[in-house]
């Protein structure tokens, strides 16, 4: 991000766009669909089966304020709950969703 900002400030939009195309063109052109995170995939999976929405619940937080570590549990009615952890609530929710998938 900082590198792109520096290129933009120094050379303008065209220079930044050229850098992005050069560095990521192969990867972007190779994508066939937009990647989705595990939370989205889990919700779509549950909806496709007529199940209620996943429910996420914080079960723990450790670490100092500047570097917390969260534990989140996800539950879908009728399935065994799964727990995930990460440096943010969102990452912990994604980890839990990935486990239950």
N, CA, C and O of each residue as an XYZ file, in Angstrom:
404
protein
N       0.829     -1.186      0.000
C       0.000      0.000      0.000
C       0.874      1.249      0.000
O       0.634      2.177     -0.771
N       1.871      1.272      0.851
C       2.763      2.431      0.914
C       3.546      2.578     -0.383
O       3.770      3.692     -0.856
N       3.960      1.455     -0.954
C       4.700      1.500     -2.215
C       3.825      2.066     -3.327
O       4.281      2.901     -4.108
N       2.585      1.622     -3.405
C       1.669      2.141     -4.428
C       1.432      3.632     -4.240
O       1.395      4.389     -5.210
N       1.273      4.047     -2.995
C       1.074      5.472     -2.719
C       2.296      6.280     -3.150
O       2.159      7.366     -3.712
N       3.481      5.752     -2.887
C       4.703      6.462     -3.270
C       4.815      6.569     -4.793
O       5.181      7.622     -5.316
N       4.504      5.497     -5.493
C       4.547      5.528     -6.965
C       3.532      6.535     -7.495
O       3.826      7.303     -8.411
N       2.340      6.525     -6.914
C       1.287      7.450     -7.327
C       1.706      8.904     -7.095
O       1.540      9.755     -7.969
N       2.247      9.172     -5.913
C       2.647     10.553     -5.584
C       3.802     11.024     -6.464
O       3.876     12.196     -6.833
N       4.701     10.097     -6.798
C       5.869     10.472     -7.586
C       5.559     10.536     -9.079
O       5.991     11.462     -9.766
N       4.808      9.548     -9.583
C       4.608      9.463    -11.030
C       3.185      9.637    -11.510
O       2.936      9.710    -12.713
N       2.238      9.705    -10.567
C       0.850      9.895    -10.961
C       0.101      8.585    -11.157
O       0.641      7.496    -10.963
N      -1.155      8.727    -11.546
C      -2.048      7.579    -11.685
C      -1.547      6.576    -12.721
O      -1.562      5.369    -12.475
N      -1.103      7.069    -13.879
C      -0.669      6.163    -14.946
C       0.512      5.292    -14.505
O       0.571      4.107    -14.833
N       1.440      5.882    -13.767
C       2.593      5.114    -13.281
C       2.150      4.051    -12.281
O       2.629      2.918    -12.323
N       1.237      4.414    -11.386
C       0.749      3.446    -10.400
C      -0.038      2.337    -11.092
O       0.113      1.164    -10.749
N      -0.871      2.695    -12.058
C      -1.660      1.697    -12.783
C      -0.751      0.746    -13.557
O      -0.996     -0.459    -13.590
N       0.292      1.281    -14.175
C       1.229      0.435    -14.914
C       1.943     -0.538    -13.984
O       2.128     -1.707    -14.323
N       2.340     -0.056    -12.813
C       2.993     -0.924    -11.834
C       2.053     -2.061    -11.403
O       2.460     -3.220    -11.336
N       0.811     -1.719    -11.118
C      -0.170     -2.734    -10.696
C      -0.361     -3.769    -11.803
O      -0.345     -4.972    -11.542
N      -0.543     -3.298    -13.040
C      -0.723     -4.240    -14.150
C       0.486     -5.150    -14.306
O       0.336     -6.353    -14.518
N       1.682     -4.584    -14.202
C       2.897     -5.385    -14.375
C       3.036     -6.442    -13.277
O       3.396     -7.585    -13.556
N       2.756     -6.065    -12.054
C       2.966     -6.969    -10.926
C       1.854     -8.004    -10.745
O       2.118     -9.124    -10.308
N       0.614     -7.635    -11.076
C      -0.506     -8.511    -10.755
C      -1.370     -8.943    -11.938
O      -2.393     -9.598    -11.740
N      -0.988     -8.596    -13.139
C      -1.813     -8.914    -14.304
C      -2.068    -10.410    -14.429
O      -3.211    -10.822    -14.631
N      -1.039    -11.224    -14.315
C      -1.217    -12.667    -14.474
C      -2.177    -13.223    -13.429
O      -3.027    -14.060    -13.735
N      -2.038    -12.763    -12.228
C      -2.907    -13.256    -11.157
C      -4.352    -12.796    -11.359
O      -5.284    -13.586    -11.206
N      -4.536    -11.531    -11.698
C      -5.882    -11.012    -11.903
C      -6.546    -11.635    -13.118
O      -7.738    -11.944    -13.080
N      -5.803    -11.824    -14.186
C      -6.375    -12.427    -15.389
C      -6.692    -13.902    -15.198
O      -7.565    -14.445    -15.874
N      -5.987    -14.549    -14.279
C      -6.218    -15.966    -14.021
C      -7.403    -16.245    -13.117
O      -7.817    -17.396    -12.975
N      -7.955    -15.208    -12.504
C      -9.094    -15.404    -11.607
C     -10.356    -15.624    -12.434
O     -10.653    -14.853    -13.346
N     -11.087    -16.670    -12.111
C     -12.325    -16.947    -12.839
C     -13.547    -16.434    -12.094
O     -14.595    -16.203    -12.697
N     -13.412    -16.256    -10.783
C     -14.518    -15.704    -10.008
C     -13.957    -14.992     -8.791
O     -12.804    -15.201     -8.413
N     -14.765    -14.165     -8.192
C     -14.342    -13.409     -7.032
C     -14.179    -14.361     -5.849
O     -15.091    -15.135     -5.557
N     -13.025    -14.318     -5.159
C     -12.851    -15.197     -4.005
C     -13.787    -14.780     -2.871
O     -14.021    -13.592     -2.648
N     -14.317    -15.775     -2.159
C     -15.217    -15.486     -1.044
C     -14.604    -16.023      0.234
O     -13.917    -17.044      0.236
N     -14.861    -15.325      1.298
C     -14.297    -15.738      2.579
C     -15.134    -16.885      3.160
O     -16.269    -17.097      2.732
N     -14.585    -17.623      4.127
C     -15.283    -18.768      4.702
C     -16.630    -18.421      5.342
O     -17.546    -19.243      5.320
N     -16.766    -17.224      5.910
C     -18.053    -16.840      6.512
C     -19.145    -16.796      5.442
O     -20.255    -17.284      5.659
N     -18.830    -16.217      4.305
C     -19.799    -16.143      3.211
C     -20.131    -17.534      2.707
O     -21.300    -17.858      2.498
N     -19.113    -18.359      2.512
C     -19.338    -19.724      2.040
C     -20.203    -20.517      3.017
O     -21.084    -21.267      2.596
N     -19.957    -20.356      4.318
C     -20.742    -21.072      5.319
C     -22.186    -20.616      5.306
O     -23.094    -21.443      5.389
N     -22.416    -19.322      5.203
C     -23.789    -18.817      5.172
C     -24.521    -19.332      3.927
O     -25.679    -19.741      4.013
N     -23.849    -19.314      2.775
C     -24.465    -19.819      1.559
C     -24.747    -21.311      1.668
O     -25.787    -21.782      1.207
N     -23.832    -22.054      2.271
C     -24.004    -23.493      2.461
C     -25.234    -23.761      3.328
O     -26.055    -24.617      3.001
N     -25.356    -23.029      4.430
C     -26.487    -23.216      5.343
C     -27.801    -22.846      4.655
O     -28.784    -23.578      4.773
N     -27.829    -21.729      3.944
C     -29.051    -21.304      3.266
C     -29.478    -22.308      2.202
O     -30.670    -22.569      2.040
N     -28.522    -22.869      1.481
C     -28.840    -23.839      0.433
C     -29.491    -25.100      1.000
O     -30.186    -25.820      0.283
N     -29.263    -25.364      2.286
C     -29.825    -26.560      2.934
C     -31.010    -26.238      3.835
O     -31.501    -27.102      4.561
N     -31.464    -25.000      3.785
C     -32.608    -24.593      4.591
C     -32.311    -24.494      6.073
O     -33.223    -24.556      6.896
N     -31.050    -24.341      6.417
C     -30.652    -24.227      7.820
C     -30.660    -22.762      8.241
O     -30.556    -21.873      7.396
N     -30.783    -22.504      9.544
C     -30.712    -21.106     10.000
C     -29.304    -20.541      9.794
O     -28.342    -21.279      9.581
N     -29.214    -19.217      9.865
C     -27.928    -18.544      9.711
C     -26.961    -18.992     10.803
O     -27.384    -19.309     11.914
N     -25.666    -19.021     10.494
C     -24.672    -19.307     11.520
C     -24.694    -18.219     12.595
O     -24.901    -17.040     12.309
N     -24.477    -18.647     13.828
C     -24.430    -17.710     14.952
C     -23.005    -17.724     15.501
O     -22.475    -18.774     15.863
N     -22.399    -16.548     15.556
C     -21.028    -16.409     16.049
C     -21.061    -15.820     17.454
O     -21.805    -14.881     17.737
N     -20.227    -16.400     18.336
C     -20.188    -15.948     19.725
C     -18.734    -15.894     20.185
O     -17.979    -16.854     20.034
N     -18.363    -14.745     20.751
C     -17.003    -14.601     21.289
C     -16.882    -15.443     22.550
O     -17.710    -15.341     23.455
N     -15.855    -16.268     22.606
C     -15.653    -17.127     23.779
C     -14.360    -16.815     24.518
O     -14.122    -17.345     25.604
N     -13.524    -15.960     23.940
C     -12.289    -15.626     24.638
C     -11.521    -14.510     23.972
O     -11.625    -14.270     22.769
N     -10.745    -13.837     24.801
C      -9.855    -12.781     24.321
C      -8.634    -12.781     25.225
O      -8.748    -12.687     26.447
N      -7.472    -12.887     24.610
C      -6.228    -12.866     25.371
C      -5.284    -11.854     24.731
O      -5.562    -11.312     23.661
N      -4.194    -11.618     25.387
C      -3.182    -10.724     24.849
C      -3.406     -9.284     25.253
O      -4.473     -8.918     25.747
N      -2.391     -8.479     25.037
C      -2.482     -7.049     25.374
C      -3.386     -6.313     24.381
O      -3.726     -6.845     23.324
N      -3.764     -5.097     24.733
C      -4.658     -4.307     23.882
C      -4.091     -4.073     22.484
O      -4.848     -4.009     21.516
N      -2.783     -3.947     22.369
C      -2.186     -3.675     21.065
C      -2.003     -4.930     20.217
O      -1.696     -4.826     19.029
N      -2.185     -6.105     20.800
C      -2.039     -7.365     20.061
C      -2.993     -8.422     20.614
O      -2.543     -9.440     21.140
N      -4.300     -8.195     20.503
C      -5.246     -9.156     21.069
C      -5.329    -10.438     20.237
O      -4.928    -10.476     19.074
N      -5.852    -11.463     20.859
C      -6.085    -12.745     20.189
C      -7.486    -13.197     20.600
O      -7.754    -13.411     21.782
N      -8.371    -13.341     19.624
C      -9.770    -13.660     19.891
C     -10.077    -15.115     19.582
O      -9.481    -15.718     18.691
N     -11.021    -15.666     20.336
C     -11.559    -16.988     20.066
C     -13.058    -16.827     19.857
O     -13.752    -16.230     20.680
N     -13.549    -17.369     18.744
C     -14.949    -17.251     18.366
C     -15.495    -18.649     18.103
O     -14.817    -19.502     17.529
N     -16.731    -18.864     18.533
C     -17.418    -20.127     18.273
C     -18.542    -19.859     17.274
O     -19.251    -18.859     17.385
N     -18.702    -20.746     16.310
C     -19.802    -20.644     15.356
C     -20.698    -21.866     15.538
O     -20.225    -22.991     15.695
N     -21.999    -21.612     15.511
C     -22.975    -22.680     15.704
C     -24.051    -22.571     14.629
O     -24.559    -21.486     14.347
N     -24.382    -23.693     14.045
C     -25.530    -23.798     13.158
C     -26.405    -24.892     13.757
O     -25.939    -25.993     14.050
N     -27.668    -24.567     13.928
C     -28.603    -25.504     14.551
C     -28.496    -26.880     13.902
O     -28.575    -27.015     12.681
N     -28.317    -27.895     14.739
C     -28.226    -29.268     14.257
C     -26.819    -29.741     13.958
O     -26.622    -30.921     13.665
N     -25.834    -28.858     14.021
C     -24.450    -29.231     13.761
C     -23.593    -28.981     14.993
O     -23.947    -28.175     15.853
N     -22.489    -29.661     15.071
C     -21.547    -29.446     16.162
C     -20.865    -28.093     15.978
O     -20.446    -27.750     14.872
N     -20.757    -27.340     17.044
C     -20.119    -26.023     17.002
C     -18.634    -26.173     16.698
O     -18.040    -27.224     16.943
N     -18.047    -25.114     16.165
C     -16.613    -25.086     15.887
C     -16.047    -23.780     16.418
O     -16.729    -22.755     16.426
N     -14.799    -23.823     16.860
C     -14.124    -22.631     17.371
C     -12.934    -22.296     16.507
O     -12.245    -23.177     15.993
N     -12.704    -21.005     16.358
C     -11.542    -20.530     15.628
C     -10.940    -19.357     16.372
O     -11.596    -18.744     17.214
N      -9.699    -19.046     16.066
C      -9.051    -17.929     16.739
C      -8.237    -17.131     15.741
O      -7.865    -17.617     14.672
N      -7.968    -15.873     16.127
C      -7.190    -15.009     15.262
C      -6.941    -13.661     15.900
O      -7.431    -13.388     16.996
N      -6.179    -12.814     15.217
C      -5.803    -11.513     15.772
C      -6.916    -10.467     15.735
O      -6.751     -9.371     16.271
N      -8.032    -10.791     15.117
C      -9.200     -9.911     15.112
C     -10.443    -10.785     15.196
O     -10.393    -11.985     14.928
N     -11.562    -10.164     15.573
C     -12.804    -10.942     15.638
C     -13.160    -11.486     14.266
O     -13.614    -12.623     14.142
N     -12.958    -10.683     13.246
C     -13.292    -11.128     11.886
C     -12.463    -12.343     11.474
O     -12.996    -13.309     10.928
N     -11.160    -12.291     11.739
C     -10.293    -13.424     11.389
C     -10.664    -14.667     12.191
O     -10.635    -15.780     11.666
N     -11.013    -14.477     13.464
C     -11.415    -15.615     14.291
C     -12.720    -16.215     13.772
O     -12.871    -17.437     13.750
N     -13.672    -15.361     13.349
C     -14.922    -15.859     12.784
C     -14.662    -16.634     11.490
O     -15.259    -17.685     11.258
N     -13.777    -16.114     10.662
C     -13.440    -16.812      9.419
C     -12.779    -18.162      9.694
O     -13.046    -19.141      8.997
N     -11.920    -18.211     10.705
C     -11.267    -19.465     11.060
C     -12.296    -20.481     11.563
O     -12.224    -21.660     11.216
N     -13.244    -20.030     12.372
C     -14.284    -20.928     12.879
C     -15.151    -21.431     11.736
O     -15.486    -22.615     11.683
N     -15.519    -20.534     10.816
C     -16.331    -20.935      9.667
C     -15.598    -21.952      8.808
O     -16.201    -22.912      8.330
N     -14.303    -21.748      8.609
C     -13.507    -22.693      7.807
C     -13.500    -24.072      8.458
O     -13.582    -25.087      7.767
N     -13.404    -24.108      9.774
C     -13.383    -25.390     10.482
C     -14.704    -26.120     10.327
O     -14.720    -27.323     10.064
N     -15.810    -25.410     10.485
C     -17.125    -26.066     10.408
C     -17.447    -26.502      8.968
O     -18.169    -27.475      8.753
N     -16.900    -25.765      7.987
C     -17.097    -26.184      6.585
C     -16.452    -27.526      6.332
O     -16.513    -28.040      5.215
